[in-house]
Amino acid sequence: MRNLKGQRRNRIQIRLHKRSIKKAQIEQISQRIAELLGLERAEISIYITDDETIRRLNRDYRGKDKPTDVLSFPIGEEVDNWLILGDIVISSDTAKRQASQMGHSLEEEIKRLLAHGFVHLLGYDHELGGEEERKFFELESYVLKNL
């Protein structure tokens, strides 16, 4: 999404370790999620990697020595009128397995994981349970319905 001056409303930095999905698709999905969440002048970094890399990150940052589908690293600092929202890391290996298990495309699974990651970057945590969990999944569901 571009504003009248031709600048993107949000900056999405994408790094692909695994090229199972196109950068342009991730950019388009991420810009739409940011728009749905009312973000403007936010910067988000997205890294698509493999099970081994995400396993190491999961072990080092969460104490869980196993691969996972998505990790979020919220930053939430403002720099030069930009909100540095944080980083989302997705394992394409796990995403492919989950897409196959759920009977949908890899693109649909990437959408689901990006939405999940964005909601975490906004500070919501479903692992806390109760009202926090309800709010998390309500917001995630809103994003997915409107993508």
N, CA, C and O of each residue as an XYZ file, in Angstrom:
588
protein
N       0.857     -1.168      0.000
C       0.000      0.000      0.000
C       0.898      1.224      0.000
O       1.825      1.320      0.804
N       0.626      2.157     -0.898
C       1.428      3.372     -0.993
C       0.567      4.576     -0.638
O      -0.628      4.623     -0.929
N       1.215      5.550      0.002
C       0.475      6.775      0.287
C       0.651      7.733     -0.889
O       1.247      7.359     -1.898
N       0.147      8.952     -0.777
C       0.184      9.891     -1.892
C       1.592     10.271     -2.317
O       1.808     10.621     -3.477
N       2.546     10.211     -1.411
C       3.926     10.561     -1.739
C       4.692      9.389     -2.338
O       5.875      9.520     -2.654
N       4.032      8.244     -2.497
C       4.672      7.091     -3.106
C       5.508      6.255     -2.143
O       6.215      5.343     -2.571
N       5.435      6.555     -0.848
C       6.184      5.765      0.120
C       5.273      4.711      0.724
O       4.075      4.930      0.907
N       5.852      3.591      1.024
C       5.077      2.536      1.675
C       4.669      2.988      3.068
O       5.436      3.651      3.767
N       3.458      2.624      3.465
C       2.993      2.951      4.813
C       3.759      2.162      5.859
O       3.951      2.627      6.982
N       4.200      0.955      5.480
C       4.949      0.102      6.389
C       6.134     -0.491      5.639
O       6.074     -0.722      4.432
N       7.195     -0.727      6.369
C       8.381     -1.352      5.776
C       8.405     -2.818      6.177
O       8.361     -3.158      7.359
N       8.473     -3.666      5.185
C       8.551     -5.097      5.426
C       9.897     -5.566      4.863
O      10.131     -5.507      3.655
N      10.752     -6.019      5.734
C      12.060     -6.551      5.336
C      11.934     -8.076      5.298
O      11.535     -8.695      6.284
N      12.276     -8.675      4.157
C      12.090    -10.115      4.007
C      13.414    -10.775      3.641
O      14.126    -10.325      2.743
N      13.722    -11.839      4.349
C      14.904    -12.645      4.038
C      14.443    -14.083      3.861
O      13.764    -14.642      4.722
N      14.819    -14.672      2.741
C      14.423    -16.041      2.446
C      15.628    -16.961      2.490
O      16.510    -16.877      1.636
N      15.668    -17.830      3.471
C      16.663    -18.902      3.523
C      16.160    -20.031      2.630
O      16.929    -20.679      1.920
N      14.866    -20.244      2.686
C      14.184    -21.238      1.864
C      13.276    -20.488      0.897
O      12.520    -19.606      1.305
N      13.351    -20.833     -0.358
C      12.584    -20.117     -1.379
C      11.335    -20.890     -1.807
O      11.068    -21.043     -2.999
N      10.594    -21.364     -0.845
C       9.397    -22.140     -1.157
C       8.197    -21.247     -1.475
O       7.192    -21.713     -2.011
N       8.312    -19.978     -1.142
C       7.259    -19.007     -1.452
C       7.952    -17.729     -1.896
O       9.043    -17.408     -1.426
N       7.321    -17.014     -2.791
C       7.951    -15.829     -3.371
C       7.919    -14.642     -2.424
O       6.959    -14.427     -1.684
N       8.996    -13.885     -2.475
C       9.140    -12.684     -1.653
C       7.968    -11.727     -1.870
O       7.439    -11.154     -0.917
N       7.569    -11.559     -3.131
C       6.468    -10.640     -3.452
C       5.167    -11.067     -2.770
O       4.387    -10.217     -2.341
N       4.928    -12.386     -2.668
C       3.726    -12.875     -1.993
C       3.771    -12.546     -0.501
O       2.775    -12.112      0.078
N       4.925    -12.754      0.107
C       5.076    -12.468      1.527
C       4.894    -10.975      1.771
O       4.245    -10.575      2.738
N       5.462    -10.160      0.903
C       5.332     -8.700      1.009
C       3.859     -8.292      0.927
O       3.381     -7.509      1.748
N       3.151     -8.823     -0.057
C       1.740     -8.469     -0.253
C       0.889     -8.891      0.950
O       0.081     -8.107      1.447
N       1.073    -10.116      1.407
C       0.315    -10.617      2.565
C       0.622     -9.772      3.797
O      -0.286     -9.376      4.529
N       1.902     -9.497      4.021
C       2.320     -8.748      5.215
C       1.806     -7.315      5.199
O       1.372     -6.801      6.229
N       1.851     -6.671      4.048
C       1.323     -5.304      3.947
C      -0.173     -5.292      4.260
O      -0.664     -4.386      4.933
N      -0.894     -6.300      3.771
C      -2.337     -6.369      4.030
C      -2.614     -6.616      5.522
O      -3.522     -6.012      6.093
N      -1.836     -7.496      6.146
C      -2.013     -7.747      7.579
C      -1.755     -6.462      8.363
O      -2.523     -6.114      9.260
N      -0.687     -5.768      8.029
C      -0.363     -4.514      8.715
C      -1.506     -3.508      8.560
O      -1.863     -2.811      9.510
N      -2.065     -3.442      7.371
C      -3.203     -2.541      7.118
C      -4.401     -2.942      7.970
O      -5.032     -2.088      8.593
N      -4.720     -4.238      8.002
C      -5.854     -4.722      8.796
C      -5.680     -4.426     10.282
O      -6.659     -4.214     10.998
N      -4.438     -4.414     10.738
C      -4.158     -4.155     12.149
C      -3.980     -2.668     12.446
O      -3.669     -2.285     13.574
N      -4.181     -1.832     11.422
C      -4.107     -0.392     11.622
C      -2.696      0.140     11.795
O      -2.504      1.218     12.357
N      -1.716     -0.599     11.323
C      -0.329     -0.164     11.469
C       0.057      0.824     10.381
O      -0.266      0.634      9.208
N       0.740      1.863     10.774
C       1.299      2.841      9.841
C       2.692      3.198     10.298
O       2.940      3.410     11.484
N       3.596      3.262      9.341
C       5.000      3.580      9.632
C       5.596      2.582     10.623
O       6.311      2.945     11.557
N       5.269      1.303     10.381
C       5.833      0.222     11.183
C       6.839     -0.532     10.320
O       6.685     -0.634      9.103
N       7.867     -1.055     10.973
C       8.861     -1.858     10.280
C       8.859     -3.252     10.882
O       8.960     -3.430     12.096
N       8.741     -4.239      9.994
C       8.677     -5.630     10.405
C       9.707     -6.401      9.587
O       9.821     -6.208      8.376
N      10.451     -7.271     10.251
C      11.418     -8.132      9.579
C      10.862     -9.549      9.562
O      10.413    -10.063     10.586
N      10.896    -10.177      8.383
C      10.387    -11.545      8.242
C      11.496    -12.414      7.666
O      12.121    -12.072      6.662
N      11.724    -13.530      8.317
C      12.762    -14.473      7.889
C      12.116    -15.834      7.690
O      11.560    -16.406      8.627
N      12.189    -16.348      6.475
C      11.685    -17.685      6.163
C      12.902    -18.601      6.134
O      13.827    -18.394      5.348
N      12.894    -19.611      6.994
C      14.069    -20.457      7.165
C      13.680    -21.932      7.178
O      12.631    -22.307      6.656
N      14.514    -22.749      7.766
C      14.272    -24.192      7.821
C      14.090    -24.651      9.267
O      14.229    -23.863     10.202
N      13.780    -25.932      9.437
C      13.533    -26.479     10.776
C      14.763    -26.383     11.682
O      14.632    -26.098     12.872
N      15.938    -26.615     11.138
C      17.143    -26.607     11.972
C      17.399    -25.213     12.553
O      17.705    -25.084     13.739
N      17.279    -24.191     11.740
C      17.520    -22.824     12.216
C      16.470    -22.413     13.252
O      16.809    -21.845     14.290
N      15.212    -22.696     12.973
C      14.168    -22.294     13.923
C      14.246    -23.127     15.202
O      13.877    -22.650     16.275
N      14.722    -24.363     15.094
C      14.929    -25.180     16.300
C      15.959    -24.531     17.211
O      15.761    -24.456     18.424
N      17.066    -24.059     16.627
C      18.098    -23.394     17.429
C      17.558    -22.127     18.073
O      17.822    -21.866     19.247
N      16.806    -21.338     17.318
C      16.219    -20.114     17.873
C      15.239    -20.443     18.995
O      15.237    -19.785     20.035
N      14.410    -21.456     18.785
C      13.429    -21.869     19.777
C      14.134    -22.337     21.055
O      13.680    -22.046     22.161
N      15.231    -23.055     20.898
C      16.017    -23.524     22.052
C      16.653    -22.339     22.785
O      16.565    -22.232     24.009
N      17.296    -21.450     22.016
C      18.034    -20.345     22.630
C      17.134    -19.303     23.289
O      17.496    -18.745     24.324
N      15.966    -19.034     22.703
C      15.121    -17.959     23.215
C      13.923    -18.433     24.033
O      13.367    -17.662     24.815
N      13.521    -19.691     23.861
C      12.345    -20.171     24.588
C      12.621    -21.416     25.413
O      11.741    -21.896     26.128
N      13.843    -21.945     25.319
C      14.197    -23.131     26.079
C      13.527    -24.400     25.588
O      13.443    -25.381     26.327
N      13.045    -24.395     24.339
C      12.373    -25.563     23.758
C      13.223    -26.064     22.591
O      13.272    -25.431     21.536
N      13.887    -27.194     22.783
C      14.825    -27.701     21.784
C      14.114    -28.560     20.739
O      14.336    -29.767     20.636
N      13.255    -27.897     19.971
C      12.530    -28.556     18.883
C      12.098    -27.494     17.884
O      11.943    -26.325     18.236
N      11.904    -27.909     16.632
C      11.434    -26.927     15.651
C      10.001    -26.505     15.964
O       9.244    -27.237     16.602
N       9.654    -25.327     15.505
C       8.295    -24.814     15.640
C       7.928    -24.158     14.312
O       8.771    -24.051     13.421
N       6.697    -23.726     14.174
C       6.278    -23.140     12.913
C       6.631    -21.659     12.796
O       7.084    -21.206     11.745
N       6.421    -20.904     13.882
C       6.647    -19.454     13.826
C       7.134    -18.958     15.184
O       6.670    -19.404     16.234
N       8.072    -18.032     15.134
C       8.546    -17.331     16.326
C       8.414    -15.837     16.078
O       8.615    -15.361     14.961
N       8.079    -15.112     17.118
C       7.990    -13.656     17.028
C       8.893    -13.035     18.079
O       8.972    -13.504     19.215
N       9.570    -11.972     17.674
C      10.465    -11.262     18.575
C      10.058     -9.785     18.579
O      10.560     -9.004     17.771
N       9.154     -9.400     19.482
C       8.693     -8.008     19.539
C       9.819     -7.060     19.954
O      10.643     -7.381     20.811
N       9.831     -5.895     19.327
C      10.782     -4.842     19.699
C      10.003     -3.637     20.226
O      10.199     -3.221     21.368
N       9.126     -3.082     19.400
C       8.243     -2.010     19.844
C       8.919     -0.694     20.183
O       8.466      0.017     21.080
N       9.990     -0.356     19.487
C      10.682      0.919     19.725
C      10.467      1.858     18.549
O      10.382      1.429     17.399
N      10.380      3.136     18.856
C      10.219      4.128     17.805
C      11.572      4.737     17.457
O      12.323      5.163     18.335
N      11.868      4.770     16.156
C      13.110      5.345     15.650
C      12.757      6.194     14.432
O      12.197      5.692     13.457
N      13.088      7.476     14.495
C      12.817      8.400     13.376
C      11.374      8.312     12.887
O      11.127      8.237     11.683
N      10.434      8.322     13.810
C       8.996      8.265     13.516
C       8.553      6.959     12.864
O       7.495      6.906     12.237
N       9.352      5.913     13.009
C       8.963      4.578     12.560
C       8.894      3.674     13.782
O       9.777      3.720     14.638
N       7.868      2.864     13.868
C       7.740      1.885     14.936
C       8.440      0.608     14.482
O       7.985     -0.050     13.547
N       9.539      0.256     15.138
C      10.229     -0.991     14.835
C       9.463     -2.075     15.593
O       9.714     -2.324     16.772
N       8.534     -2.709     14.896
C       7.611     -3.635     15.540
C       8.317     -4.915     15.990
O       8.100     -5.375     17.111
N       9.151     -5.491     15.136
C       9.882     -6.689     15.524
C      10.107     -7.645     14.380
O       9.958     -7.295     13.209
N      10.471     -8.870     14.745
C      10.859     -9.896     13.782
C       9.929    -11.098     13.864
O       9.490    -11.493     14.944
N       9.640    -11.668     12.707
C       8.877    -12.909     12.606
C       9.761    -13.906     11.863
O      10.300    -13.602     10.799
N       9.903    -15.100     12.436
C      10.678    -16.168     11.810
C       9.735    -17.343     11.571
O       9.032    -17.782     12.481
N       9.725    -17.846     10.341
C       8.842    -18.952      9.962
C       9.684    -20.087      9.387
O      10.576    -19.852      8.572
N       9.400    -21.309      9.809
C      10.036    -22.476      9.207
C       9.195    -22.938      8.025
O       8.046    -23.344      8.194
N       9.768    -22.875      6.832
C       9.028    -23.344      5.657
C       8.860    -24.862      5.699
O       7.888    -25.391      5.162
N       9.810    -25.573      6.340
C       9.684    -27.033      6.463
C       8.427    -27.386      7.259
O       7.622    -28.211      6.826
N       8.265    -26.758      8.420
C       7.098    -27.024      9.257
C       5.827    -26.514      8.579
O       4.786    -27.167      8.642
N       5.909    -25.362      7.939
C       4.741    -24.807      7.240
C       4.256    -25.764      6.150
O       3.051    -25.956      5.987
N       5.178    -26.359      5.409
C       4.792    -27.321      4.365
C       4.093    -28.534      4.966
O       3.066    -28.977      4.452
N       4.641    -29.072      6.049
C       4.018    -30.234      6.706
C       2.618    -29.883      7.206
O       1.670    -30.643      7.008
N       2.502    -28.734      7.849
C       1.198    -28.331      8.391
C       0.186    -28.076      7.288
O      -0.986    -28.425      7.431
N       0.618    -27.478      6.201
C      -0.289    -27.235      5.072
C      -0.820    -28.562      4.533
O      -2.010    -28.697      4.247
N       0.067    -29.525      4.401
C      -0.328    -30.847      3.912
C      -1.301    -31.516      4.895
O      -2.311    -32.084      4.480
N      -0.997    -31.447      6.184
C      -1.860    -32.053      7.201
C      -3.236    -31.403      7.249
O      -4.242    -32.073      7.485
N      -3.271    -30.085      7.020
C      -4.542    -29.354      7.109
C      -5.281    -29.322      5.772
O      -6.417    -28.852      5.697
N      -4.639    -29.819      4.724
C      -5.292    -29.882      3.418
C      -5.437    -28.543      2.723
O      -6.387    -28.338      1.968
N      -4.507    -27.625      2.967
C      -4.540    -26.370      2.224
C      -3.160    -26.057      1.659
O      -2.204    -26.796      1.892
N      -3.063    -24.970      0.924
C      -1.818    -24.623      0.227
C      -0.777    -24.068      1.192
O      -1.093    -23.639      2.302
N       0.468    -24.090      0.738
C       1.548    -23.487      1.510
C       1.278    -21.995      1.695
O       1.536    -21.454      2.771
N       0.768    -21.329      0.677
C       0.460    -19.900      0.795
C      -0.557    -19.644      1.913
O      -0.407    -18.689      2.675
N      -1.581    -20.480      2.015
C      -2.570    -20.321      3.087
C      -1.918    -20.507      4.452
O      -2.233    -19.786      5.398
N      -1.014    -21.469      4.551
C      -0.344    -21.709      5.830
C       0.571    -20.534      6.184
O       0.642    -20.132      7.345
N       1.261    -19.992      5.203
C       2.121    -18.826      5.435
C       1.270    -17.641      5.897
O       1.682    -16.898      6.788
N       0.100    -17.459      5.308
C      -0.821    -16.394      5.755
C      -1.162    -16.584      7.232
O      -1.127    -15.634      8.015
N      -1.489    -17.812      7.599
C      -1.868    -18.116      8.980
C      -0.707    -17.827      9.930
O      -0.902    -17.247     10.998
N       0.488    -18.230      9.541
C       1.654    -18.024     10.397
C       2.046    -16.559     10.493
O       2.450    -16.092     11.558
N       1.929    -15.831      9.388
C       2.208    -14.394      9.435
C       1.208    -13.675     10.334
O       1.596    -12.838     11.148
N      -0.065    -13.995     10.192
C      -1.084    -13.374     11.052
C      -0.768    -13.664     12.523
O      -0.837    -12.770     13.365
N      -0.427    -14.902     12.819
C      -0.086    -15.309     14.184
C       1.105    -14.501     14.697
O       1.092    -13.989     15.816
N       2.133    -14.401     13.854
C       3.331    -13.656     14.238
C       3.061    -12.184     14.470
O       3.569    -11.607     15.432
N       2.274    -11.569     13.611
C       1.945    -10.150     13.761
C       1.216     -9.893     15.077
O       1.510     -8.922     15.774
N       0.263    -10.765     15.415
C      -0.494    -10.566     16.658
C       0.455    -10.646     17.862
O       0.322     -9.872     18.810
N       1.399    -11.572     17.822
C       2.410    -11.628     18.887
C       3.226    -10.334     18.942
O       3.519     -9.832     20.028
N       3.593     -9.794     17.776
C       4.389     -8.556     17.762
C       3.636     -7.393     18.390
O       4.247     -6.455     18.901
N       2.311     -7.453     18.352
C       1.506     -6.399     18.967
C       1.411     -6.551     20.483
O       0.802     -5.722     21.159
N       2.017     -7.617     21.012
C       2.074     -7.783     22.457
C       1.090     -8.778     23.031
O       1.036     -8.944     24.250
N       0.313     -9.443     22.202
C      -0.639    -10.433     22.693
C       0.055    -11.789     22.830
O       0.956    -12.114     22.057
N      -0.376    -12.580     23.826
C       0.243    -13.881     24.057
C      -0.819    -14.907     24.456
O      -1.325    -14.888     25.578
N      -1.145    -15.788     23.536
C      -2.170    -16.809     23.782
C      -1.747    -17.810     24.852
O      -2.596    -18.461     25.462
N      -0.442    -17.937     25.085
C       0.026    -18.898     26.086
C      -0.298    -18.460     27.518
O      -0.149    -19.251     28.449
N      -0.733    -17.227     27.703
C      -1.110    -16.756     29.036
C      -2.500    -17.253     29.438
O      -2.870    -17.217     30.612
N      -3.269    -17.720     28.438
C      -4.603    -18.257     28.717
C      -5.624    -17.171     29.014
O      -5.336    -15.978     28.912
N      -6.808    -17.601     29.381
C      -7.890    -16.700     29.787
C      -8.231    -15.625     28.783
O      -8.302    -15.877     27.580
N      -8.441    -14.424     29.289
C      -8.845    -13.279     28.474
C      -7.780    -12.933     27.426
O      -8.103    -12.563     26.297
N      -6.521    -13.058     27.812
C      -5.434    -12.754     26.866
C      -5.478    -13.706     25.669
O      -5.308    -13.281     24.526
N      -5.701    -14.964     25.931
C      -5.799    -15.960     24.864
C      -7.005    -15.662     23.966
O      -6.911    -15.743     22.741
N      -8.124    -15.321     24.582
C      -9.333    -15.000     23.805
C      -9.086    -13.815     22.890
O      -9.446    -13.854     21.713
N      -8.466    -12.748     23.425
C      -8.170    -11.555     22.625
C      -7.217    -11.887     21.484
O      -7.394    -11.421     20.359
N      -6.201    -12.699     21.785
C      -5.219    -13.084     20.761
C      -5.917    -13.744     19.581
O      -5.759    -13.312     18.439
N      -6.695    -14.798     19.860
C      -7.313    -15.555     18.778
C      -8.443    -14.789     18.099
O      -8.736    -15.033     16.929
N      -9.068    -13.885     18.800
C     -10.082    -13.025     18.187
C      -9.430    -12.111     17.140
O      -9.947    -11.964     16.033
N      -8.316    -11.512     17.491
C      -7.604    -10.634     16.559
C      -7.024    -11.431     15.390
O      -7.111    -10.998     14.241
N      -6.443    -12.574     15.675
C      -5.905    -13.425     14.612
C      -7.011    -13.856     13.648
O      -6.824    -13.835     12.432
N      -8.147    -14.239     14.190
C      -9.295    -14.655     13.371
C      -9.784    -13.500     12.495
O     -10.095    -13.701     11.321
N      -9.853    -12.306     13.053
C     -10.248    -11.117     12.283
C      -9.321    -10.922     11.082
O      -9.779    -10.700      9.961
N      -8.027    -11.008     11.327
C      -7.049    -10.832     10.239
C      -7.248    -11.896      9.176
O      -7.325    -11.579      7.989
N      -7.332    -13.146      9.582
C      -7.445    -14.238      8.610
C      -8.740    -14.162      7.793
O      -8.744    -14.477      6.603
N      -9.827    -13.748      8.428
C     -11.099    -13.617      7.697
C     -11.045    -12.513      6.648
O     -11.741    -12.575      5.635
N     -10.217    -11.505      6.895
C     -10.194    -10.338      6.016
C      -8.999    -10.307      5.056
O      -8.844     -9.352      4.294
N      -8.172    -11.324      5.089
C      -7.035    -11.363      4.162
C      -7.480    -11.628      2.744
O      -6.649    -11.692      1.838
